[in-house]
């Protein structure tokens, strides 16, 4: 255990790899550290820096803000109630006009609309499931399931980084056959070369 001021980091080696699990202030992150840890203070410094960065980007104690495309509807979230997951089911693909949807559970007490609630419309995409979207621009923001104690936040509508990353995909059996994540698909910071 490493203690440094307000920060406490607990480190546990995972098997023989140089992967360390760091717990601090209720947040958890898995770090793969491949550089040389030998030398005075190297591991300590890296772990403290990683934990501090995670704290900074986790919005602990801050409200995360989100909005629709036209900014008519805005909301705030105190914290996510689950990991982020991708869903490639056919209803999510149709509702979002995308290959998959990225979502996380949110407790109703941790979520609130801050503007534009009167512009919200809903659609029952399957029995008991309501999808809420902005009636001006069409952005899909939230969903709810009858009898479930949580809301389903469309994470891509967050304007802030929640500080966590997706952990898995569900309904891969519905995935579009052309969907690809590998490095064979070139990626550009903005437009592709030659775009006009």
MDTraj code that builds the backbone (N, CA, C; nanometers):
import mdtraj as md
import numpy as np

residues = "UNK UNK UNK UNK UNK UNK UNK UNK UNK UNK UNK UNK UNK UNK UNK UNK UNK UNK UNK UNK UNK UNK UNK UNK UNK UNK UNK UNK UNK UNK UNK UNK UNK UNK UNK UNK UNK UNK UNK UNK UNK UNK UNK UNK UNK UNK UNK UNK UNK UNK UNK UNK UNK UNK UNK UNK UNK UNK UNK UNK UNK UNK UNK UNK UNK UNK UNK UNK UNK UNK UNK UNK UNK UNK UNK UNK UNK UNK UNK UNK UNK UNK UNK UNK UNK UNK UNK UNK UNK UNK UNK UNK UNK UNK UNK UNK UNK UNK UNK UNK UNK UNK UNK UNK UNK UNK UNK UNK UNK UNK UNK UNK UNK UNK UNK UNK UNK UNK UNK UNK UNK UNK UNK UNK UNK UNK UNK UNK UNK UNK UNK UNK UNK UNK UNK UNK UNK UNK UNK UNK UNK UNK UNK UNK UNK UNK UNK UNK UNK UNK UNK UNK UNK UNK UNK UNK UNK UNK UNK UNK UNK UNK UNK UNK UNK UNK UNK UNK UNK UNK UNK UNK UNK UNK UNK UNK UNK UNK UNK UNK UNK UNK UNK UNK UNK UNK UNK UNK UNK UNK UNK UNK UNK UNK UNK UNK".split()
xyz = np.array([
    [0.0852, -0.1190, 0.0000],
    [0.0000, 0.0000, 0.0000],
    [0.0881, 0.1230, 0.0000],
    [0.0547, 0.2176, -0.0844],
    [0.1279, 0.3422, -0.0945],
    [0.0396, 0.4552, -0.0452],
    [0.0934, 0.5411, 0.0407],
    [0.0184, 0.6552, 0.0907],
    [0.0934, 0.7829, 0.0545],
    [0.0220, 0.8776, -0.0006],
    [0.0836, 1.0034, -0.0371],
    [-0.0194, 1.1136, -0.0238],
    [-0.0136, 1.1895, 0.0870],
    [-0.1114, 1.2951, 0.1095],
    [-0.2507, 1.2367, 0.1192],
    [-0.3434, 1.2918, 0.0389],
    [-0.4826, 1.2489, 0.0441],
    [-0.5044, 1.1170, -0.0276],
    [-0.4022, 1.0704, -0.1030],
    [-0.4219, 0.9608, -0.1965],
    [-0.3696, 0.8300, -0.1398],
    [-0.4511, 0.7286, -0.1426],
    [-0.4086, 0.5944, -0.1034],
    [-0.4243, 0.5029, -0.2221],
    [-0.3180, 0.4329, -0.2593],
    [-0.3208, 0.3427, -0.3731],
    [-0.2848, 0.2036, -0.3246],
    [-0.3690, 0.1066, -0.3553],
    [-0.3429, -0.0320, -0.3197],
    [-0.3034, -0.1056, -0.4465],
    [-0.1894, -0.1717, -0.4459],
    [-0.1372, -0.2362, -0.5662],
    [-0.1320, -0.3871, -0.5463],
    [-0.1731, -0.4584, -0.6469],
    [-0.1666, -0.6035, -0.6441],
    [-0.1203, -0.6531, -0.7798],
    [-0.0119, -0.7285, -0.7824],
    [0.0372, -0.7824, -0.9078],
    [-0.0579, -0.8900, -0.9577],
    [-0.0922, -0.8853, -1.0853],
    [-0.1797, -0.9840, -1.1460],
    [-0.0948, -1.0826, -1.2247],
    [-0.0889, -1.2055, -1.1760],
    [-0.0075, -1.3110, -1.2355],
    [0.1348, -1.2601, -1.2561],
    [0.1938, -1.2944, -1.3697],
    [0.3324, -1.2560, -1.3933],
    [0.3432, -1.1329, -1.4811],
    [0.2295, -1.0764, -1.5179],
    [0.2313, -0.9605, -1.6057],
    [0.2574, -0.8352, -1.5247],
    [0.2937, -0.7308, -1.5927],
    [0.3146, -0.6044, -1.5243],
    [0.1870, -0.5215, -1.5331],
    [0.0835, -0.5807, -1.4766],
    [-0.0469, -0.5157, -1.4709],
    [-0.0812, -0.4980, -1.3251],
    [-0.1228, -0.3802, -1.2876],
    [-0.1527, -0.3519, -1.1487],
    [-0.2936, -0.2963, -1.1376],
    [-0.3621, -0.3434, -1.0352],
    [-0.4953, -0.2919, -1.0101],
    [-0.4837, -0.1840, -0.9034],
    [-0.5342, -0.0650, -0.9330],
    [-0.5206, 0.0486, -0.8433],
    [-0.6573, 0.0905, -0.7956],
    [-0.6733, 0.0969, -0.6645],
    [-0.7987, 0.1382, -0.6054],
    [-0.7744, 0.2685, -0.5308],
    [-0.8564, 0.3676, -0.5558],
    [-0.8405, 0.4928, -0.4832],
    [-0.9725, 0.5669, -0.4823],
    [-1.0070, 0.6185, -0.3654],
    [-1.1266, 0.7005, -0.3508],
    [-1.2494, 0.6355, -0.4129],
    [-1.2607, 0.5049, -0.4066],
    [-1.3786, 0.4363, -0.4568],
    [-1.3764, 0.4100, -0.6050],
    [-1.2723, 0.4536, -0.6770],
    [-1.2644, 0.4298, -0.8201],
    [-1.1660, 0.3169, -0.8466],
    [-1.1836, 0.2496, -0.9558],
    [-1.0990, 0.1367, -0.9903],
    [-1.0553, 0.1493, -1.1344],
    [-0.9300, 0.1274, -1.1573],
    [-0.8804, 0.1279, -1.2945],
    [-0.7752, 0.0203, -1.3091],
    [-0.7674, -0.0399, -1.4246],
    [-0.6700, -0.1448, -1.4513],
    [-0.5655, -0.0872, -1.5446],
    [-0.4413, -0.0850, -1.4984],
    [-0.3342, -0.0227, -1.5746],
    [-0.2380, -0.1293, -1.6236],
    [-0.2045, -0.1249, -1.7499],
    [-0.1015, -0.2113, -1.8039],
    [0.0244, -0.1274, -1.8176],
    [0.1210, -0.1534, -1.7353],
    [0.2419, -0.0733, -1.7306],
    [0.3564, -0.1582, -1.7845],
    [0.4063, -0.1236, -1.9019],
    [0.5034, -0.2088, -1.9692],
    [0.6468, -0.1590, -1.9565],
    [0.6642, -0.0379, -1.9044],
    [0.7996, 0.0136, -1.8958],
    [0.8718, -0.0427, -1.7751],
    [0.9988, -0.0120, -1.7646],
    [1.0841, -0.0665, -1.6599],
    [1.0515, -0.0005, -1.5269],
    [1.0175, -0.0826, -1.4252],
    [0.9831, -0.0275, -1.2951],
    [1.1024, -0.0267, -1.2005],
    [1.2134, -0.0781, -1.2430],
    [1.3288, -0.0796, -1.1554],
    [1.3820, 0.0611, -1.1415],
    [1.4425, 0.0872, -1.0335],
    [1.4908, 0.2223, -1.0084],
    [1.4070, 0.2868, -0.9009],
    [1.4683, 0.3733, -0.8287],
    [1.4093, 0.4323, -0.7096],
    [1.2832, 0.5129, -0.7424],
    [1.1731, 0.4746, -0.6802],
    [1.0504, 0.5518, -0.6901],
    [0.9749, 0.5410, -0.8212],
    [1.0231, 0.4602, -0.9164],
    [0.9590, 0.4551, -1.0467],
    [0.8151, 0.4066, -1.0397],
    [0.7913, 0.2921, -0.9751],
    [0.6566, 0.2368, -0.9657],
    [0.5657, 0.3289, -0.8853],
    [0.6157, 0.3779, -0.7740],
    [0.5371, 0.4670, -0.6902],
    [0.4904, 0.5902, -0.7695],
    [0.5827, 0.6500, -0.8411],
    [0.5500, 0.7705, -0.9159],
    [0.4461, 0.7434, -1.0232],
    [0.4599, 0.6304, -1.0954],
    [0.3668, 0.5986, -1.2027],
    [0.2268, 0.5704, -1.1491],
    [0.2198, 0.4969, -1.0381],
    [0.0895, 0.4634, -0.9814],
    [0.0196, 0.5867, -0.9266],
    [0.0949, 0.6721, -0.8593],
    [0.0341, 0.7937, -0.8065],
    [-0.0145, 0.8844, -0.9185],
    [0.0641, 0.8935, -1.0259],
    [0.0238, 0.9768, -1.1380],
    [-0.1017, 0.9205, -1.2046],
    [-0.1049, 0.7878, -1.2249],
    [-0.2205, 0.7255, -1.2889],
    [-0.3459, 0.7439, -1.2045],
    [-0.3340, 0.7266, -1.0727],
    [-0.4497, 0.7428, -0.9850],
    [-0.4982, 0.8872, -0.9831],
    [-0.4045, 0.9813, -0.9839],
    [-0.4427, 1.1223, -0.9843],
    [-0.5138, 1.1592, -1.1136],
    [-0.4651, 1.1063, -1.2267],
    [-0.5305, 1.1330, -1.3544],
    [-0.6700, 1.0727, -1.3569],
    [-0.6829, 0.9506, -1.3045],
    [-0.8143, 0.8870, -1.3005],
    [-0.9105, 0.9698, -1.2154],
    [-0.8617, 1.0213, -1.1038],
    [-0.9462, 1.1045, -1.0181],
    [-0.9883, 1.2304, -1.0918],
    [-0.8941, 1.2890, -1.1662],
    [-0.9226, 1.4135, -1.2372],
    [-1.0298, 1.3927, -1.3434],
    [-1.0208, 1.2815, -1.4177],
    [-1.1130, 1.2600, -1.5282],
    [-1.2404, 1.1871, -1.4883],
    [-1.2502, 1.1418, -1.3641],
    [-1.3688, 1.0674, -1.3221],
    [-1.4839, 1.1591, -1.2822],
    [-1.4601, 1.2887, -1.2711],
    [-1.5625, 1.3857, -1.2309],
    [-1.6194, 1.3541, -1.0941],
    [-1.5330, 1.2990, -1.0066],
    [-1.5802, 1.2700, -0.8724],
    [-1.6211, 1.3999, -0.8038],
    [-1.7432, 1.4055, -0.7528],
    [-1.7920, 1.5244, -0.6864],
    [-1.8459, 1.6294, -0.7821],
    [-1.8328, 1.6061, -0.9119],
    [-1.8822, 1.6996, -1.0113],
    [-1.9977, 1.6370, -1.0876],
    [-2.0870, 1.7220, -1.1368],
    [-2.1947, 1.6737, -1.2218],
    [-2.1425, 1.6597, -1.3640],
    [-2.1688, 1.5450, -1.4267],
    [-2.1394, 1.5296, -1.5685],
    [-2.2578, 1.5856, -1.6460],
    [-2.2288, 1.6635, -1.7462],
    [-2.3343, 1.7253, -1.8255],
    [-2.3489, 1.6549, -1.9596],
    [-2.4704, 1.6554, -2.0116],
    [-2.4974, 1.5953, -2.1406],
    [-2.6044, 1.6742, -2.2136],
    [-2.6187, 1.6471, -2.3433],
    [-2.7153, 1.7228, -2.4225],
    [-2.7452, 1.6505, -2.5525],
    [-2.8512, 1.6968, -2.6178],
    [-2.8837, 1.6471, -2.7513],
    [-2.8041, 1.7262, -2.8547],
    [-2.8193, 1.6925, -2.9800],
    [-2.7434, 1.7572, -3.0868],
    [-2.7701, 1.9069, -3.0949],
    [-2.8964, 1.9474, -3.0814],
    [-2.9305, 2.0894, -3.0970],
    [-2.9230, 2.1667, -2.9659],
    [-2.8911, 2.0976, -2.8553],
    [-2.8775, 2.1588, -2.7222],
    [-3.0102, 2.2043, -2.6626],
    [-3.1215, 2.1655, -2.7229],
    [-3.2514, 2.1992, -2.6643],
    [-3.2704, 2.1261, -2.5324],
    [-3.2329, 1.9973, -2.5293],
    [-3.2466, 1.9146, -2.4099],
    [-3.1087, 1.8966, -2.3466],
    [-3.0998, 1.9274, -2.2188],
    [-2.9745, 1.9072, -2.1453],
    [-3.0039, 1.8317, -2.0161],
    [-2.9014, 1.7688, -1.9611],
    [-2.9185, 1.6918, -1.8384],
    [-2.7883, 1.6900, -1.7591],
    [-2.7960, 1.6427, -1.6372],
    [-2.6793, 1.6217, -1.5514],
    [-2.6863, 1.4829, -1.4900],
    [-2.5699, 1.4229, -1.4704],
    [-2.5581, 1.2906, -1.4088],
    [-2.4531, 1.2994, -1.2990],
    [-2.4865, 1.2508, -1.1803],
    [-2.3895, 1.2504, -1.0711],
    [-2.2827, 1.1444, -1.0929],
    [-2.3254, 1.0245, -1.1338],
    [-2.2317, 0.9139, -1.1567],
    [-2.3022, 0.8050, -1.2355],
    [-2.2236, 0.7257, -1.3036],
    [-2.2785, 0.6092, -1.3733],
    [-2.3022, 0.4977, -1.2728],
    [-2.4041, 0.4171, -1.2990],
    [-2.4374, 0.3077, -1.2084],
    [-2.3894, 0.1727, -1.2556],
    [-2.3182, 0.1702, -1.3693],
    [-2.2665, 0.0435, -1.4217],
    [-2.1494, 0.0743, -1.5141],
    [-2.0874, -0.0302, -1.5641],
    [-1.9859, -0.0136, -1.6674],
    [-2.0549, 0.0303, -1.7965],
    [-1.9762, 0.0827, -1.8888],
    [-2.0282, 0.1167, -2.0210],
    [-2.0258, -0.0090, -2.1067],
    [-2.1313, -0.0309, -2.1824],
    [-2.1364, -0.1457, -2.2720],
    [-2.1870, -0.1020, -2.4087],
    [-2.1421, -0.1713, -2.5101],
    [-2.1939, -0.1509, -2.6448],
    [-2.3061, -0.2511, -2.6684],
    [-2.4109, -0.2084, -2.7367],
    [-2.5196, -0.2993, -2.7723],
    [-2.5418, -0.2931, -2.9227],
    [-2.5316, -0.4077, -2.9880],
    [-2.5467, -0.4150, -3.1333],
    [-2.6803, -0.4763, -3.1743],
    [-2.7784, -0.4803, -3.0821],
    [-2.9085, -0.5380, -3.1175],
    [-2.9738, -0.4560, -3.2286],
    [-3.0632, -0.5168, -3.3017],
    [-3.1189, -0.4495, -3.4190],
    [-3.2002, -0.3263, -3.3821],
    [-3.2650, -0.3245, -3.2611],
    [-3.3422, -0.2062, -3.2241],
    [-3.2494, -0.0891, -3.1897],
    [-3.1383, -0.1154, -3.1238],
    [-3.0421, -0.0081, -3.0950],
    [-2.9806, 0.0450, -3.2244],
    [-2.9503, -0.0450, -3.3173],
    [-2.8924, -0.0002, -3.4442],
    [-2.9900, 0.0908, -3.5190],
    [-3.1173, 0.0537, -3.5189],
    [-3.2165, 0.1355, -3.5879],
    [-3.2416, 0.2674, -3.5136],
    [-3.2533, 0.2614, -3.3808],
    [-3.2829, 0.3808, -3.3026],
    [-3.1719, 0.4851, -3.3113],
    [-3.0478, 0.4385, -3.3229],
    [-2.9335, 0.5304, -3.3241],
    [-2.8760, 0.5522, -3.4641],
    [-2.9289, 0.4797, -3.5626],
    [-2.8735, 0.4858, -3.6983],
    [-2.7226, 0.4659, -3.6936],
    [-2.6815, 0.3663, -3.6177],
    [-2.5390, 0.3395, -3.5963],
    [-2.5176, 0.1893, -3.5819],
    [-2.3934, 0.1474, -3.5906],
    [-2.3626, 0.0047, -3.5815],
    [-2.3895, -0.0512, -3.4427],
    [-2.3804, 0.0335, -3.3411],
    [-2.4130, -0.0088, -3.2049],
    [-2.4361, 0.1150, -3.1194],
    [-2.4908, 0.0940, -3.0023],
    [-2.5167, 0.1995, -2.9053],
    [-2.4280, 0.1768, -2.7837],
    [-2.3764, 0.2834, -2.7249],
    [-2.2977, 0.2742, -2.6018],
    [-2.3828, 0.3267, -2.4870],
    [-2.3997, 0.2459, -2.3842],
    [-2.4922, 0.2810, -2.2764],
    [-2.4369, 0.2409, -2.1409],
    [-2.4944, 0.3011, -2.0377],
    [-2.4630, 0.2648, -1.8997],
    [-2.5873, 0.2875, -1.8157],
    [-2.6011, 0.2086, -1.7113],
    [-2.7128, 0.2269, -1.6189],
    [-2.6879, 0.3502, -1.5327],
    [-2.7959, 0.4177, -1.4954],
    [-2.7893, 0.5338, -1.4071],
    [-2.9070, 0.5250, -1.3098],
    [-2.8806, 0.5459, -1.1825],
    [-2.9900, 0.5497, -1.0861],
    [-3.0732, 0.6758, -1.1078],
    [-3.2052, 0.6666, -1.0993],
    [-3.2890, 0.7859, -1.1178],
    [-3.2492, 0.9015, -1.0263],
    [-3.2045, 0.8702, -0.9050],
    [-3.1643, 0.9757, -0.8116],
    [-3.0382, 1.0479, -0.8566],
    [-2.9619, 0.9864, -0.9468],
    [-2.8365, 1.0457, -0.9939],
    [-2.8515, 1.1160, -1.1280],
    [-2.9750, 1.1235, -1.1792],
    [-2.9996, 1.1827, -1.3112],
    [-3.1078, 1.2900, -1.3022],
    [-3.0899, 1.4001, -1.3755],
    [-3.1926, 1.5041, -1.3801],
    [-3.1835, 1.5798, -1.5123],
    [-3.3004, 1.6147, -1.5657],
    [-3.3075, 1.7024, -1.6817],
    [-3.2839, 1.8451, -1.6335],
    [-3.2082, 1.9222, -1.7087],
    [-3.1825, 2.0610, -1.6700],
    [-3.2453, 2.1609, -1.7656],
    [-3.2830, 2.1187, -1.8836],
    [-3.3505, 2.2075, -1.9787],
    [-3.4150, 2.1242, -2.0874],
    [-3.5247, 2.1772, -2.1443],
    [-3.5846, 2.1179, -2.2627],
    [-3.6672, 1.9934, -2.2417],
    [-3.7057, 1.9637, -2.1173],
    [-3.7809, 1.8403, -2.0935],
    [-3.9117, 1.8380, -2.1724],
    [-3.9677, 1.9573, -2.1984],
    [-4.0927, 1.9640, -2.2738],
    [-4.0745, 1.9225, -2.4196],
    [-3.9476, 1.9193, -2.4680],
    [-3.9202, 1.8791, -2.6062],
    [-3.8982, 1.7290, -2.6198],
    [-3.8988, 1.6579, -2.5081],
    [-3.8757, 1.5132, -2.5130],
    [-3.9980, 1.4396, -2.5667],
    [-3.9726, 1.3413, -2.6488],
    [-4.0739, 1.2467, -2.6938],
    [-4.0231, 1.1075, -2.6610],
    [-4.1129, 1.0116, -2.6604],
    [-4.0711, 0.8745, -2.6314],
    [-4.1351, 0.7774, -2.7295],
    [-4.0686, 0.6630, -2.7424],
    [-4.1169, 0.5580, -2.8312],
    [-4.0971, 0.4245, -2.7614],
    [-4.2014, 0.3422, -2.7578],
    [-4.1912, 0.2101, -2.6964],
    [-4.1388, 0.1122, -2.8016],
    [-4.0069, 0.0880, -2.7973],
    [-3.9436, 0.0057, -2.9001],
    [-3.9661, -0.1432, -2.8786],
    [-3.9914, -0.1819, -2.7563],
    [-4.0291, -0.3193, -2.7227],
    [-4.1169, -0.3100, -2.5990],
    [-4.1946, -0.4128, -2.5691],
    [-4.2887, -0.4024, -2.4572],
    [-4.2214, -0.3578, -2.3274],
    [-4.2676, -0.2451, -2.2734],
    [-4.2148, -0.1955, -2.1466],
    [-4.0884, -0.1129, -2.1569],
    [-4.0329, -0.0965, -2.2765],
    [-3.9106, -0.0172, -2.2922],
    [-3.9411, 0.1119, -2.3666],
    [-3.9166, 0.2235, -2.3006],
    [-3.9370, 0.3552, -2.3594],
    [-3.8012, 0.4167, -2.3941],
    [-3.7907, 0.4665, -2.5163],
    [-3.6706, 0.5370, -2.5602],
    [-3.7066, 0.6853, -2.5713],
    [-3.6297, 0.7701, -2.5036],
    [-3.6578, 0.9135, -2.4988],
    [-3.5616, 0.9881, -2.5910],
    [-3.6175, 1.0777, -2.6723],
    [-3.5358, 1.1491, -2.7694],
    [-3.5852, 1.2927, -2.7818],
    [-3.4986, 1.3795, -2.8318],
    [-3.5342, 1.5192, -2.8548],
    [-3.6217, 1.5279, -2.9782],
    [-3.7360, 1.5946, -2.9667],
    [-3.8286, 1.6060, -3.0787],
    [-3.7827, 1.7090, -3.1813],
    [-3.6790, 1.7873, -3.1484],
    [-3.6280, 1.8871, -3.2414],
    [-3.5212, 1.8273, -3.3325],
    [-3.4196, 1.7639, -3.2732],
    [-3.3077, 1.7109, -3.3536],
    [-3.3061, 1.5591, -3.3636],
    [-3.3831, 1.4904, -3.2786],
    [-3.3918, 1.3451, -3.2870],
    [-3.2908, 1.2679, -3.2043],
    [-3.2022, 1.3367, -3.1302],
    [-3.1021, 1.2652, -3.0500],
    [-3.1687, 1.1748, -2.9470],
    [-3.1249, 1.0500, -2.9433],
    [-3.1723, 0.9523, -2.8460],
    [-3.0871, 0.9682, -2.7206],
    [-3.1496, 1.0018, -2.6072],
    [-3.0759, 1.0382, -2.4868],
    [-3.0836, 0.9356, -2.3750],
    [-3.1967, 0.8718, -2.3605],
    [-3.2210, 0.7896, -2.2419],
    [-3.3247, 0.6837, -2.2743],
    [-3.3224, 0.5760, -2.1975],
    [-3.4259, 0.4734, -2.2091],
    [-3.4619, 0.4244, -2.0694],
    [-3.5791, 0.3672, -2.0579],
    [-3.6211, 0.3082, -1.9306],
    [-3.6939, 0.1777, -1.9597],
    [-3.6848, 0.0871, -1.8655],
    [-3.7560, -0.0406, -1.8770],
    [-3.8525, -0.0522, -1.7596],
    [-3.9744, -0.0894, -1.7904],
    [-4.0762, -0.1051, -1.6870],
    [-4.0308, -0.2060, -1.5818],
    [-4.0387, -0.1655, -1.4541],
    [-4.0024, -0.2547, -1.3448],
    [-3.8553, -0.2567, -1.3098],
    [-3.7721, -0.1860, -1.3857],
    [-3.6280, -0.1826, -1.3570],
    [-3.5955, -0.0586, -1.2729],
    [-3.5046, -0.0727, -1.1746],
    [-3.4748, 0.0398, -1.0840],
    [-3.3687, 0.1350, -1.1377],
    [-3.3434, 0.1326, -1.2663],
    [-3.2393, 0.2169, -1.3235],
    [-3.2848, 0.2706, -1.4597],
    [-3.2184, 0.3764, -1.5019],
    [-3.2355, 0.4316, -1.6358],
    [-3.1178, 0.3871, -1.7215],
    [-3.1340, 0.3964, -1.8534],
    [-3.0276, 0.3549, -1.9446],
    [-2.9812, 0.4792, -2.0201],
    [-2.8643, 0.5278, -1.9835],
    [-2.8110, 0.6504, -2.0415],
    [-2.7362, 0.6215, -2.1704],
    [-2.7615, 0.7012, -2.2734],
    [-2.6860, 0.6923, -2.3980],
    [-2.5585, 0.7746, -2.3798],
    [-2.4503, 0.7037, -2.3516],
    [-2.3268, 0.7662, -2.3054],
    [-2.2681, 0.8628, -2.4080],
    [-2.2931, 0.8396, -2.5361],
    [-2.2383, 0.9277, -2.6396],
    [-2.2965, 1.0685, -2.6329],
    [-2.4061, 1.0878, -2.5587],
    [-2.4633, 1.2222, -2.5458],
    [-2.4027, 1.3001, -2.4287],
    [-2.3135, 1.2384, -2.3525],
    [-2.2429, 1.3115, -2.2471],
    [-2.1499, 1.4146, -2.3104],
    [-2.1442, 1.5332, -2.2521],
    [-2.0497, 1.6344, -2.2961],
    [-1.9187, 1.6257, -2.2187],
    [-1.9178, 1.5488, -2.1096],
    [-1.7990, 1.5283, -2.0273],
    [-1.7535, 1.3841, -2.0373],
    [-1.6249, 1.3627, -2.0149],
    [-1.5687, 1.2279, -2.0129],
    [-1.6003, 1.1632, -1.8789],
    [-1.6717, 1.0496, -1.8761],
    [-1.7049, 0.9868, -1.7477],
    [-1.5859, 0.9227, -1.6780],
    [-1.4721, 0.9131, -1.7477],
    [-1.3516, 0.8588, -1.6849],
    [-1.3431, 0.7078, -1.6847],
    [-1.4385, 0.6397, -1.7466],
    [-1.4336, 0.4935, -1.7588],
    [-1.4502, 0.4582, -1.9054],
    [-1.4163, 0.3382, -1.9417],
    [-1.4204, 0.2948, -2.0806],
    [-1.5102, 0.1718, -2.0950],
    [-1.5649, 0.1466, -2.2153],
    [-1.6518, 0.0306, -2.2352],
    [-1.5811, -0.0996, -2.1981],
    [-1.6584, -0.1925, -2.1420],
    [-1.6015, -0.3195, -2.0967],
    [-1.6429, -0.4388, -2.1825],
    [-1.7564, -0.4298, -2.2512],
    [-1.7987, -0.5440, -2.3325],
    [-1.9083, -0.5008, -2.4289],
    [-1.9407, -0.5899, -2.5217],
    [-2.0507, -0.5694, -2.6172],
    [-2.1536, -0.6795, -2.5984],
    [-2.2813, -0.6423, -2.6086],
    [-2.3886, -0.7411, -2.6034],
    [-2.4605, -0.7459, -2.7379],
    [-2.5338, -0.8540, -2.7600],
    [-2.6079, -0.8773, -2.8836],
    [-2.5180, -0.8715, -3.0082],
    [-2.3996, -0.9299, -2.9941],
    [-2.3106, -0.9367, -3.1099],
    [-2.3725, -1.0208, -3.2219],
    [-2.4666, -1.1088, -3.1846],
    [-2.5340, -1.1908, -3.2859],
    [-2.6167, -1.1051, -3.3813],
    [-2.6502, -0.9814, -3.3403],
    [-2.7240, -0.8893, -3.4260],
    [-2.6327, -0.7902, -3.4976],
    [-2.5031, -0.7996, -3.4750],
    [-2.4110, -0.6991, -3.5285],
    [-2.4156, -0.6947, -3.6809],
    [-2.4018, -0.5740, -3.7350],
    [-2.3973, -0.5586, -3.8805],
    [-2.2755, -0.6327, -3.9356],
    [-2.2895, -0.7054, -4.0453],
    [-2.1778, -0.7862, -4.0964],
    [-2.0575, -0.7037, -4.1403],
    [-2.0783, -0.5750, -4.1685],
    [-1.9682, -0.4910, -4.2130],
    [-1.8935, -0.4238, -4.0979],
    [-1.9414, -0.4435, -3.9725],
    [-1.8793, -0.3782, -3.8579],
    [-1.7382, -0.4312, -3.8360],
    [-1.6414, -0.3411, -3.8209],
    [-1.5019, -0.3800, -3.7980],
    [-1.4376, -0.2823, -3.7017],
    [-1.3577, -0.3348, -3.6082],
    [-1.2871, -0.2521, -3.5116],
    [-1.1358, -0.2549, -3.5304],
    [-1.0874, -0.3446, -3.6142],
    [-0.9434, -0.3684, -3.6173],
    [-0.8684, -0.2551, -3.6866],
    [-0.7358, -0.2652, -3.6798],
    [-0.6492, -0.1605, -3.7346],
    [-0.6495, -0.1571, -3.8868],
    [-0.7173, -0.2525, -3.9496],
    [-0.7242, -0.2516, -4.0955],
    [-0.8089, -0.1352, -4.1457],
    [-0.8912, -0.0782, -4.0575],
    [-0.9720, 0.0380, -4.0941],
    [-0.8940, 0.1634, -4.0551],
    [-0.8494, 0.2422, -4.1511],
    [-0.7717, 0.3625, -4.1174],
    [-0.8546, 0.4593, -4.0333],
    [-0.7876, 0.5342, -3.9458],
    [-0.8541, 0.6330, -3.8617],
    [-0.7823, 0.7671, -3.8749],
    [-0.8584, 0.8732, -3.8860],
    [-0.8025, 1.0075, -3.9022],
    [-0.8568, 1.0982, -3.7922],
    [-0.7768, 1.1937, -3.7498],
    [-0.8182, 1.2854, -3.6432],
    [-0.9404, 1.3655, -3.6841],
    [-0.9494, 1.4018, -3.8116],
    [-1.0672, 1.4720, -3.8623],
    [-1.1060, 1.4103, -3.9967],
    [-1.1097, 1.4907, -4.1055],
    [-1.1470, 1.4351, -4.2356],
    [-1.0346, 1.3513, -4.2937],
    [-1.0711, 1.2593, -4.3821],
    [-0.9724, 1.1765, -4.4517],
    [-0.8967, 1.2614, -4.5539],
    [-0.7758, 1.2228, -4.5904],
    [-0.6995, 1.2991, -4.6903],
    [-0.7777, 1.3124, -4.8209],
    [-0.7742, 1.4309, -4.8791],
    [-0.8428, 1.4550, -5.0066],
    [-0.9886, 1.4926, -4.9931],
    [-1.0401, 1.4996, -4.8700],
    [-1.1824, 1.5347, -4.8525],
    [-1.2078, 1.6771, -4.9026],
    [-1.3194, 1.6966, -4.9726],
    [-1.3575, 1.8301, -5.0198],
    [-1.4990, 1.8638, -4.9761],
])
top = md.Topology()
chain = top.add_chain()
for i, resn in enumerate(residues, 1):
    res = top.add_residue(resn, chain, resSeq=i)
    for name in ("N", "CA", "C"):
        top.add_atom(name, md.element.get_by_symbol(name[0]), res)
traj = md.Trajectory(xyz[None], top)
